[in-house]
Amino acid sequence: MKTSWDQEVNLNKEDCMTESRRGFLKKAAVVGSVVAVGAIAANAGTETYSSNGVVVGKSTKKEINYKKTQAWDDFYRASN
């Protein structure tokens, strides 16, 4: 048989657990937001963009989009 003292102890444990959970969630939310802000700030100035939205890199390689070959000539002749 439970006494009123046992019921009071159980209520105090539940209150303590609820407060403990709330405290954990508050701390987790603060830490998560700080990490998110830090990640955004660290990534803020890493890329530069030209006026039309293309990323401007520092590569010294020349980009080759088309090289005239027999296969391309056949393709273009077939498409016309």
Order of alpha helices (4+ residues) and beta strands (2+ residues): alpha-alpha
